[in-house]
Amino acid sequence: MPKGYVEEILRARVYDVAVESDLTPAVRLSARLKNNILYKRAEEQQVFSFKLRGAYNKIVGLPDEDKVRGVIAASAGNHAQGVALAGNKLNIPTTIVMPTTTPGIKVDTVRRLGGKAVLHGDSFDEANEYAHKLAEEKGLTFIYPFDDPKVIAGQGTVGMEILRQHPEDIEAIFVPVGGGGLIAGVAAFVKQIRPSVKVIGVEPEDAPTLHDAMKAGKRVILKQVGLFADGVAVKQIGKETFRVAKDLVDEVILVTTDQICAAIKDIFDDTRSVSEPAGALAVAGIKKYVAERNCSDKTLVGILSGANINFDRLRHVAERAEVGENREALLAVQIPERPGAFLQFCKLLGKRSITEFNYRYADDKDAQVFCGVEMRGGQPEREELIQKLEAKGYAVVDMTENETAKLHIRYMVGGHAPSVKNERLYRFIFPERPGALLDFLSGMTRGWNISLFHYRNHGAAYGRVLVGVQLDGKDQKAFEKFMRELGYTYHDETDNPAYKLFASAGE
């Protein structure tokens, strides 16, 4: 048990700026899961995130000479606002280095709170490196977002409040994990005061920083992390946070993007508030925990860590929520190209609602349709429907878990191009900033021809693009070398069944 943290948490100076957030019963979700689900509304703060607790506790305890010189931080979101608020409260100059991809609403908030927002680089790593450089040049104190005992202690007050607000039995507290400041603080307090309470971390499947570190017995650096839950998109858990968490956290649950979206909807249904993706991780973890253990009548607490979400991102969340709840199946189905075939197909679906139906004529024999179907019975019903369709002679491919299908192909149905030869398909992610696409296209001046292109804004700091390029064997190697040098995350999707069924080129 790490010593000293309980006292540090009890003494933490957070309530100059923070309020004791509510512990709210999730009435609808509790009834559905047959457990007592409680939401710790850690986002009920001036900056809509728990992050101000750790930032303020660190800054308020600095020596006077450091306060006079000022503080600096690197952040694309919640930590930035917490530091700016602390500086405003204490009349301390604050500089926040933010990537140029940071949404304007967050930049404006930092400036409204009195912080100096400096935009630098396309990624957090570039902004962080520049912030450290400025700190050294100007003698500013760097405020780490999570890997600092004072920050950990400030975040740990969330755990202290939970135990005080609910003195009855608690089965487990579910905590979102990025750099580990929140879970380290919560675990340090809870395990000392009520060791029977489980502390369970929740991370996205594509950003398992604590999960992989605990499995390896040491900190690991992830090659890349998913960007949907940007608040926890950290490649390596903190050194101090891992030291504290590794012996105190009972387990780590990994959840998908669709499960996160479904959790955002669950939170909205019970509270009428909209969590950011990272803020909904705990609820997604609770649902997976209950499903895997089939437990009932347990008290499960989920920490809602933040509500800083761009409004235009809600479209993407809404589209994915039904899939995440197993209430929608996305199917590619081959039906005869003749009058009445669609009617016959719909009759097989029974009374299920069709949520989406995409089709374009291809030839006079078979039609390939992309279909969304409402599923009230979850995955078992989906499997039953597929078996029923196959028994009637339909060729069915389940697209429900196919990321390329959900992000791109569903909006491109009917895009076959049989005259296009040697097409390779790539899905890539690039920083959503002016010039990013131009950089990509400028590199395409080597004679490579773009034969397919799809982009759709998801309201995030990163864009998602699907590109088809005509390449022979030699050109393919050169193109992939170009992609690696460009530095954008990419995946070869040429063999993806969604592409082959709905958008492929000729051989």
Residue pairs with C-beta under 8 A, 6 or more apart in sequence:
1 188
1 191
1 192
1 247
1 248
2 188
2 243
2 244
2 248
5 149
5 152
5 153
5 156
5 185
5 188
5 189
5 192
5 244
6 188
6 189
6 192
6 193
8 149
8 150
8 153
8 156
9 153
9 156
9 157
9 159
9 160
9 185
9 188
9 189
10 160
11 153
12 53
12 57
12 153
12 154
12 156
12 157
13 56
13 57
13 60
13 61
13 154
14 52
14 53
14 56
14 57
14 154
14 157
16 56
16 60
16 89
17 45
17 46
17 52
17 56
17 85
17 86
17 89
18 45
18 52
18 53
18 56
18 157
19 44
19 45
20 161
20 165
21 40
21 41
21 42
21 43
21 44
21 45
21 158
21 161
22 39
22 40
22 41
22 44
23 38
23 39
23 40
23 41
23 161
23 162
23 165
23 166
23 301
24 38
24 39
24 41
24 270
24 271
25 36
25 37
25 38
25 39
26 37
26 38
26 39
26 266
26 267
26 270
26 271
26 283
26 302
27 270
28 266
28 269
28 270
29 37
29 266
29 269
29 270
29 283
29 287
30 36
30 37
33 286
33 287
33 290
34 296
34 297
35 290
35 295
35 296
35 297
35 298
35 299
35 300
36 297
36 298
36 299
36 300
37 283
37 286
37 300
37 301
37 302
38 166
38 299
38 300
38 301
38 302
39 267
39 270
39 271
39 283
39 301
39 302
39 304
40 158
40 161
40 162
40 173
40 301
40 302
40 303
40 304
41 271
41 273
41 304
42 49
42 50
42 158
42 303
42 304
42 305
42 306
43 49
43 50
43 273
43 275
43 279
43 304
43 305
43 306
43 307
45 52
46 52
46 85
47 78
47 81
47 82
47 85
47 109
47 113
47 308
48 78
48 306
48 307
48 308
49 77
49 78
49 81
49 82
49 279
49 305
49 306
49 307
49 308
50 78
50 155
50 158
50 182
50 303
50 305
50 306
51 78
51 79
51 81
51 82
51 145
51 155
51 306
52 81
52 82
52 85
52 86
53 82
53 154
53 155
53 157
53 158
54 82
54 145
54 146
54 148
54 150
54 151
54 152
54 153
54 154
54 155
54 181
54 185
55 73
55 79
55 82
55 83
55 85
55 86
55 143
55 151
55 154
56 82
56 85
56 86
56 89
56 154
57 150
57 151
57 153
57 154
58 143
58 144
58 148
58 150
58 151
58 154
59 67
59 71
59 83
59 86
59 87
59 90
59 92
59 143
60 86
60 90
61 150
62 71
62 141
66 141
67 90
67 92
69 93
69 138
69 139
69 140
69 141
70 87
70 92
70 93
70 94
70 95
70 138
70 140
70 141
71 83
71 87
71 92
71 93
71 94
71 95
71 140
71 141
71 142
71 143
72 94
72 95
72 96
72 97
72 131
72 134
72 135
72 138
72 140
72 141
72 142
72 143
73 79
73 80
73 83
73 94
73 95
73 96
73 97
73 131
73 142
73 143
73 144
73 145
74 96
74 97
74 98
74 124
74 127
74 128
74 130
74 131
74 132
74 145
75 83
75 96
75 97
75 98
75 124
75 127
75 145
76 98
76 99
76 101
76 102
76 106
76 124
76 127
76 230
76 461
77 102
77 106
77 230
77 231
77 306
77 308
78 231
78 306
78 308
79 143
79 145
80 96
80 98
80 106
80 110
80 115
80 117
81 106
81 109
81 110
81 113
81 308
83 94
83 96
83 115
83 143
84 94
84 96
84 109
84 110
84 113
84 114
84 115
85 113
86 92
86 94
87 93
87 94
87 113
87 114
87 115
88 94
88 113
88 114
88 115
93 116
94 114
94 115
94 116
95 115
95 116
95 118
95 131
95 134
95 140
96 110
96 115
96 116
96 117
96 118
97 118
97 119
97 120
97 127
97 128
97 130
97 131
97 134
98 106
98 107
98 110
98 117
98 118
98 119
98 120
98 127
99 119
99 120
99 121
99 122
99 123
99 124
99 126
99 127
99 431
99 461
100 119
100 120
100 121
100 122
100 431
100 433
101 122
101 123
101 431
101 432
101 433
101 461
101 462
102 119
102 461
103 310
103 461
105 308
105 310
106 308
107 117
107 119
110 117
111 117
118 130
118 134
120 126
120 127
120 130
121 127
121 129
121 130
122 431
122 433
122 436
123 431
124 233
131 142
132 142
134 140
135 141
135 142
143 151
144 151
144 238
145 151
145 179
145 181
146 152
146 155
146 178
146 179
146 180
146 181
146 182
146 184
146 238
146 241
147 179
147 180
147 181
147 238
147 239
147 240
147 241
148 181
148 240
149 240
151 181
152 181
152 184
152 185
152 188
152 240
152 241
152 244
153 185
154 185
155 181
155 182
155 184
155 185
155 186
156 184
156 185
156 186
156 188
156 189
157 185
158 182
158 185
158 186
158 303
159 173
159 185
159 186
159 187
159 188
159 189
159 190
160 189
162 170
162 173
162 186
162 190
162 301
162 303
163 170
163 189
163 190
163 193
163 194
163 197
166 299
166 301
168 299
169 299
170 194
170 197
170 299
170 300
170 301
171 197
171 198
171 295
171 298
171 299
171 300
172 197
172 198
172 199
172 200
172 250
172 289
172 298
172 300
172 301
173 186
173 190
173 197
173 198
173 199
173 200
173 301
173 302
173 303
174 200
174 201
174 202
174 253
174 281
174 282
174 283
174 285
174 286
174 289
174 300
174 301
174 302
174 303
175 182
175 183
175 186
175 187
175 199
175 200
175 201
175 202
175 282
175 303
176 182
176 183
176 201
176 202
176 203
176 231
176 232
176 278
176 279
176 281
176 282
176 303
176 305
177 183
177 201
177 202
177 203
177 209
177 210
177 232
177 237
177 252
177 281
178 203
178 207
178 209
178 231
178 232
178 233
178 234
178 278
179 209
179 234
179 237
179 238
179 241
180 209
180 210
180 237
180 238
180 241
180 242
180 244
180 245
181 238
181 241
182 303
182 305
183 199
183 201
183 210
183 241
183 245
183 249
184 238
184 240
184 241
184 242
184 244
184 245
184 248
186 199
186 303
187 199
187 244
187 245
187 248
187 249
188 244
188 248
190 197
190 199
191 197
191 199
191 248
198 250
198 251
199 248
199 249
199 250
200 249
200 250
200 251
200 252
200 253
200 285
200 289
201 210
201 211
201 245
201 249
201 251
201 252
201 253
201 285
202 252
202 253
202 254
202 255
202 281
202 282
202 284
202 285
203 209
203 210
203 211
203 232
203 252
203 253
203 254
203 255
203 281
204 225
204 226
204 228
204 229
204 232
204 254
204 255
204 256
204 257
204 260
204 281
205 226
205 254
205 255
205 256
206 225
206 226
206 228
206 257
207 222
207 225
207 226
207 229
207 232
207 233
207 234
208 222
208 252
208 254
209 220
209 222
209 225
209 232
209 234
209 235
209 236
209 237
210 237
210 242
210 245
210 249
210 252
211 252
211 254
212 220
212 222
213 219
213 220
213 237
213 242
213 246
214 246
214 249
214 252
217 246
219 236
219 237
219 239
219 242
220 236
221 235
221 236
222 235
222 236
224 235
224 489
225 233
225 234
225 235
226 233
226 257
227 233
227 429
227 460
227 461
227 462
228 257
228 260
228 277
228 460
229 257
229 260
229 276
229 277
229 278
229 281
230 276
230 277
230 278
230 460
230 461
231 276
231 277
231 278
231 279
231 305
231 306
231 308
232 278
232 281
237 245
253 285
253 288
253 289
255 263
255 281
255 284
255 285
255 288
256 324
257 277
257 320
257 324
258 320
258 321
258 323
258 324
259 284
259 287
259 288
259 324
260 277
260 280
260 281
260 284
260 324
261 277
261 316
261 317
261 318
261 319
261 320
261 321
261 323
261 324
262 284
262 287
262 320
262 321
262 322
262 323
262 324
262 325
263 275
263 280
263 281
263 283
263 284
263 287
263 324
264 274
264 275
264 277
264 280
264 317
264 321
265 317
265 318
265 321
265 325
266 280
266 283
266 287
267 273
267 274
267 275
267 280
267 283
267 304
268 274
268 275
273 307
274 307
274 309
274 314
275 283
275 304
275 306
275 307
275 309
276 306
276 307
276 308
276 309
277 309
277 317
278 305
278 306
279 304
279 305
279 306
279 307
279 309
280 304
281 305
282 302
282 303
282 304
282 305
283 302
283 304
284 324
285 302
286 300
286 302
289 295
289 300
290 300
309 317
310 459
310 460
311 459
312 457
312 459
313 458
313 459
313 460
314 459
315 458
315 459
316 458
316 459
316 460
319 406
320 406
322 328
322 355
322 374
323 330
323 400
323 406
326 375
326 378
326 379
326 382
327 374
327 375
327 376
327 378
328 355
328 372
328 373
328 374
328 375
328 400
329 372
329 373
329 375
329 382
329 385
329 386
329 398
329 400
330 356
330 370
330 371
330 372
330 398
330 399
330 400
330 402
330 405
330 406
330 410
331 370
331 371
331 372
331 373
331 386
331 389
331 396
331 397
331 398
331 399
331 400
332 368
332 369
332 370
332 371
332 396
332 397
332 399
332 405
332 497
332 498
332 501
332 502
333 345
333 368
333 369
333 371
333 389
333 394
333 395
333 396
333 397
334 366
334 367
334 368
334 369
334 394
334 395
334 396
335 341
335 342
335 344
335 345
335 366
335 367
335 369
335 394
336 365
336 366
336 367
337 361
337 362
337 363
337 364
337 365
337 366
337 367
341 367
342 359
342 369
345 369
345 394
346 354
348 388
348 389
348 392
348 394
349 373
349 385
352 373
352 374
352 375
352 376
352 385
353 373
353 374
354 371
354 372
354 373
354 374
355 372
355 373
355 374
356 370
356 371
356 372
356 410
357 369
357 370
357 371
357 372
358 369
358 370
358 371
358 410
358 413
358 414
359 367
359 368
359 369
359 370
359 413
359 414
360 413
360 414
360 415
361 367
361 414
362 368
362 414
362 416
368 501
368 502
369 413
370 399
370 405
370 409
370 410
370 413
370 502
373 385
375 381
375 382
375 385
377 384
382 398
382 400
386 396
386 398
389 396
390 396
397 497
397 498
397 501
399 405
399 406
399 409
399 410
399 497
399 498
402 409
402 496
402 497
402 498
403 427
404 427
404 466
404 493
404 496
404 498
404 499
405 496
405 498
407 427
407 456
407 464
407 466
408 427
408 454
408 456
408 464
408 466
409 466
409 498
409 499
409 502
409 503
411 454
411 456
412 454
412 466
412 502
412 503
413 502
413 503
414 502
415 452
415 502
415 503
416 502
416 503
416 504
416 505
417 423
417 451
417 452
417 503
417 504
417 505
417 506
418 505
418 506
419 505
419 506
420 451
420 468
420 470
420 505
420 506
421 470
421 505
421 506
421 507
422 470
422 471
422 472
423 451
423 452
423 468
423 469
423 470
423 471
423 494
423 504
423 505
424 468
424 469
424 470
424 471
424 476
424 479
424 492
424 494
425 452
425 466
425 467
425 468
425 492
425 493
425 494
425 496
425 499
425 503
426 466
426 467
426 468
426 469
426 483
426 490
426 491
426 492
426 493
427 464
427 465
427 466
427 467
427 490
427 491
427 493
428 464
428 465
428 467
428 483
428 488
428 489
428 490
428 491
429 462
429 463
429 464
429 465
429 488
429 489
429 490
430 436
430 437
430 440
430 462
430 463
430 465
430 488
431 461
431 462
431 463
432 457
432 460
432 461
432 462
432 463
436 463
437 455
437 463
437 465
439 486
440 486
440 488
443 482
443 486
444 450
444 469
446 478
446 482
448 469
448 470
448 471
448 475
448 479
449 469
449 470
450 467
450 468
450 469
451 468
451 469
451 470
451 505
452 466
452 467
452 468
452 503
452 505
453 465
453 466
453 467
453 468
454 465
454 466
455 463
455 464
455 465
455 466
456 464
457 463
458 464
466 493
468 503
468 505
469 479
471 479
480 492
483 490
493 499
